[in-house]
Amino acid sequence: MESEYAISTHQLTKQYDRHIAVNQVDLQVEIGEVYGLIGPNGAGKTTLIRMLAAIEEPTTGEIYINGEQLLRDSSNPRLKQRLGYLPDDFPLYDDLTVWDYLDYFARLYLLKQPHRRYRLNDVLELVQLTSKRHSLISTLSRGMKQRLSLARTIIHEPMLLLLDEPVSGLDPIARMQFREIIKILQSAGMTILISSHVLSDLAELCTSIGIMELGYLVESASLKELYQRLSRQQIIISTLDPLETLETFLKNEPSVEGWERISGQNSLRVGFSGGSEESAALLRSLVIAGISISEFHCTQEDLEAIFLKLGHQQVS
């Protein structure tokens, strides 16, 4: 049933002359999810998001938002009003104050007083800009401007939020502030689709991930499923002995699937096929063999490693 999904597309395709930017994409995003869209530049992410925001007309295919078909004509204006879209290059009006800028967009969305005033105050508090309400936009930092752009995008309380590279160019503190706002919006029941090259942010935020390559959606799954299916376990082992001693020992361990030296440290990143019992047995064996171990901890390949692995599979 289409109504089960916040977003559902069928064979969605966008072609410019001879170039196919989005190719027969079938995408399903459940209500309340934070869905991360990743892929190299030119993969079709922005074009897909622009079609979901009713800015681009699909060449072929269908889009359903909360069970209703989305069309670019004058039909279902109520549905379009429930979308929030933040492109990666939306201009701000530097000569306006923060309050006047948000009030302008609130009036465009036909918010009436006194609700409009309450909504502006709520949104400014959410994006941590209450103290800047009377400041000119030209005086804001890049992180503040991006939070203001997000405030403009959610001023009308959309049910679906589409964010295209929202943390591009932000410093780590500004990215952390942006992540926390996204978590609050999700907890309030909003469905969010977000594209980003900062995969560590997506790994922290998202419930599901889609990977695009050359216009195709080559992977779409919950983050948990991706990790279970594609993330190898690794063990970081540091020793006080020469690394060669540790490497000689690991050659005879059946659960060890190769390793790499960690630059600048007397440590190895070891690929490991066993579970917790096998890793505990490996540590015991190292100690019994007299190898001086200063660090031993299990980890998993991160989202970036999974993305690079899938990209390699597509090329090879």
C-alpha positions in Angstrom: 0.0 0.0 0.0 1.3 3.4 -1.0 -0.1 5.0 2.2 2.4 3.0 4.3 5.2 5.1 3.0 6.1 8.8 3.3 7.8 8.4 -0.1 7.2 5.8 -2.8 8.4 6.1 -6.3 7.9 3.8 -9.3 10.4 3.6 -12.2 11.2 7.3 -11.6 13.4 8.6 -14.5 14.8 12.0 -15.4 16.5 12.5 -18.8 18.2 15.6 -20.1 18.7 15.3 -23.9 20.8 12.1 -24.0 21.9 12.1 -20.4 19.8 10.1 -17.9 20.3 11.7 -14.5 17.9 9.4 -12.6 17.2 5.9 -14.0 14.1 3.9 -13.1 14.4 4.5 -9.3 12.0 2.6 -7.0 12.4 4.2 -3.6 10.4 3.5 -0.5 10.8 5.6 2.7 8.7 4.7 5.7 6.8 7.4 7.7 9.0 8.8 10.5 12.3 7.6 9.0 15.5 9.5 8.6 16.7 8.3 5.2 20.2 9.0 4.0 21.0 9.3 0.3 24.7 8.9 -0.6 26.7 8.6 -3.7 29.5 10.4 -5.7 28.9 13.7 -7.4 26.8 13.2 -10.5 25.1 10.1 -9.2 21.6 11.8 -9.5 20.9 12.6 -5.8 20.1 16.3 -6.3 17.9 15.5 -9.3 16.0 12.9 -7.4 15.4 15.3 -4.5 14.3 18.0 -6.8 11.7 15.7 -8.3 10.5 14.7 -4.8 10.1 18.4 -4.0 8.0 19.0 -7.2 10.6 21.3 -8.7 11.6 19.0 -11.5 9.2 17.1 -13.7 10.0 13.4 -14.1 10.5 12.2 -17.6 8.7 9.0 -16.7 7.6 7.3 -13.5 5.4 8.2 -10.5 5.9 9.8 -7.0 3.6 9.2 -4.1 3.9 11.2 -0.8 2.0 9.7 2.1 -0.1 7.8 -0.4 -1.0 10.8 -2.6 0.4 11.1 -6.1 2.6 14.1 -6.5 2.2 16.1 -9.7 3.8 19.4 -10.8 0.6 20.8 -12.1 -1.9 22.8 -10.0 -3.4 19.6 -8.4 -3.0 18.8 -4.7 -1.6 22.2 -3.5 -2.3 21.0 0.1 0.2 18.2 -0.4 2.9 20.5 -1.8 2.4 22.8 1.2 3.4 19.9 3.5 6.8 19.5 1.9 9.9 21.2 3.2 12.9 21.5 0.8 16.4 22.8 1.6 18.6 22.9 -1.5 22.4 23.3 -1.1 22.4 26.8 -2.6 19.3 28.6 -1.4 20.1 32.3 -1.1 19.6 34.3 2.1 18.6 38.0 2.1 21.5 39.6 3.9 19.8 43.0 4.5 16.9 41.4 6.4 16.9 40.6 10.1 16.5 37.0 11.2 12.9 37.6 12.4 11.8 39.5 9.2 13.2 36.8 7.0 11.3 34.0 8.8 8.2 36.2 9.0 8.3 36.8 5.2 8.3 33.1 4.5 5.7 32.4 7.2 3.4 34.9 5.4 4.1 33.2 2.0 2.8 30.0 3.6 -0.3 31.9 4.8 0.4 31.5 8.5 -2.0 33.9 10.4 -1.5 35.8 13.6 -1.2 35.0 16.5 -0.1 31.5 15.4 2.6 33.0 13.1 4.3 34.8 16.0 4.2 31.7 18.2 5.6 29.5 15.3 8.5 31.9 14.7 9.4 31.9 18.4 9.2 28.1 18.5 11.4 27.6 15.4 14.0 30.2 16.5 14.3 28.4 19.8 14.7 25.0 18.1 17.5 26.3 15.8 19.1 28.2 18.7 18.8 31.6 17.1 16.5 33.4 19.6 19.2 35.7 20.7 19.8 36.7 17.0 16.2 37.4 16.1 16.9 41.2 15.5 20.4 40.6 13.9 21.0 41.2 10.2 21.5 38.0 8.4 24.8 39.4 7.0 26.3 39.3 10.5 25.6 35.6 11.1 28.2 32.8 10.9 27.9 30.1 8.2 26.5 27.7 10.7 23.9 30.1 11.9 22.9 30.9 8.3 22.4 27.2 7.7 20.3 26.8 10.8 18.3 29.8 9.7 17.8 28.1 6.3 16.5 25.0 8.1 14.1 27.2 10.2 12.7 28.7 7.0 12.3 25.2 5.6 10.2 24.0 8.6 8.3 27.2 9.4 5.1 25.7 7.9 5.4 22.4 9.8 6.0 20.1 6.8 5.4 16.3 7.1 8.3 15.6 4.8 11.7 17.3 4.9 14.1 17.1 2.0 17.6 18.2 2.7 20.3 18.4 0.0 23.8 18.6 1.4 22.8 20.6 4.4 26.1 20.4 6.3 28.4 21.1 3.4 31.2 23.4 4.4 30.2 23.5 8.1 32.8 23.0 10.9 32.4 20.1 13.3 30.6 22.1 16.0 28.1 23.5 13.5 27.5 20.0 12.1 26.9 18.7 15.6 24.3 21.4 16.2 22.6 20.6 12.9 22.5 16.9 13.8 20.8 17.6 17.1 18.1 19.6 15.5 17.4 16.8 13.0 17.1 14.4 15.8 14.5 16.6 17.5 12.5 16.9 14.3 12.5 13.1 13.8 11.4 12.6 17.4 8.5 15.0 16.6 7.4 12.5 13.9 8.8 14.2 10.8 10.1 12.1 7.9 13.4 13.3 6.7 15.4 12.5 3.5 18.9 13.9 3.6 21.8 13.7 1.2 25.4 14.2 2.4 29.0 13.4 1.7 29.7 13.4 5.5 29.0 9.7 6.0 29.7 9.8 9.8 26.8 12.2 10.2 24.5 10.0 8.3 25.6 6.9 10.3 24.6 8.7 13.5 21.3 10.1 12.2 19.8 7.7 9.7 17.5 4.7 10.1 18.0 3.7 6.4 20.5 4.4 3.6 20.2 4.6 -0.2 23.2 4.5 -2.4 23.1 6.0 -5.9 25.5 5.3 -8.7 25.1 6.7 -12.3 21.4 7.5 -11.8 20.5 4.1 -10.3 19.5 3.4 -6.7 21.9 0.4 -6.3 21.3 -0.2 -2.6 18.4 0.7 -0.2 18.2 -0.9 3.2 18.0 -0.2 6.9 21.4 0.8 8.4 21.2 -2.2 10.7 20.8 -4.5 7.8 23.7 -2.9 5.8 26.0 -3.4 8.8 24.9 -7.0 9.3 25.3 -7.8 5.6 28.3 -5.8 4.5 30.3 -4.7 7.5 33.3 -6.9 8.5 34.4 -7.2 12.1 37.8 -5.8 12.8 40.1 -5.9 15.8 42.6 -3.2 16.6 45.7 -4.8 18.2 48.6 -2.7 19.6 51.7 -4.4 20.9 54.9 -3.3 22.7 56.8 -5.9 20.6 57.9 -5.5 17.0 54.9 -5.7 14.7 56.6 -8.6 12.8 56.2 -10.7 15.9 52.5 -10.1 16.0 52.1 -10.6 12.3 53.9 -14.0 12.4 51.5 -15.1 15.1 48.4 -14.0 13.2 49.4 -15.9 10.1 48.3 -19.1 11.9 45.0 -17.9 13.2 42.1 -19.3 11.1 39.7 -16.4 11.9 42.1 -13.8 10.8 41.4 -12.5 7.3 44.4 -10.3 6.7 45.4 -7.0 8.3 46.9 -3.6 7.7 49.4 -1.5 9.7 48.0 1.7 11.2 50.2 4.6 10.2 52.2 6.1 13.1 51.3 3.4 15.6 52.6 0.1 16.6 49.2 -1.4 15.8 47.4 -3.6 13.3 43.8 -3.3 12.0 42.9 -7.0 11.7 40.0 -8.4 9.6 38.3 -11.0 11.6 35.6 -13.6 10.7 34.9 -14.9 14.2 32.5 -13.8 16.9 33.0 -12.7 20.5 34.1 -16.1 21.7 36.7 -16.4 19.0 38.1 -12.9 19.6 38.4 -13.7 23.4 40.2 -16.9 22.5 42.6 -14.9 20.2 43.4 -12.5 23.0 44.1 -15.5 25.4 46.4 -17.1 22.8 48.3 -13.8 22.3 48.9 -13.5 26.0 49.9 -17.2 26.4 52.3 -16.7 23.5 54.1 -14.0 25.5 53.2 -11.1 23.1 52.9 -7.8 25.0 49.5 -6.5 24.1 48.7 -2.8 25.0 45.4 -2.5 23.1 42.8 -5.0 21.9 39.3 -3.9 20.9 36.7 -5.1 18.4 35.1 -2.7 16.0 33.2 -2.9 12.7 33.8 -1.3 9.3 32.0 2.0 9.2 29.5 3.4 6.6 32.3 4.9 4.6 34.0 1.5 4.2 30.7 -0.1 3.2 30.1 2.7 0.6 33.6 2.3 -0.9 33.2 -1.5 -1.0 29.8 -1.2 -2.8 31.2 1.4 -5.2 34.1 -1.0 -6.0 31.6 -3.8 -6.7 29.7 -1.6 -9.1 32.9 -0.7 -11.0 34.4 -4.2 -11.1 
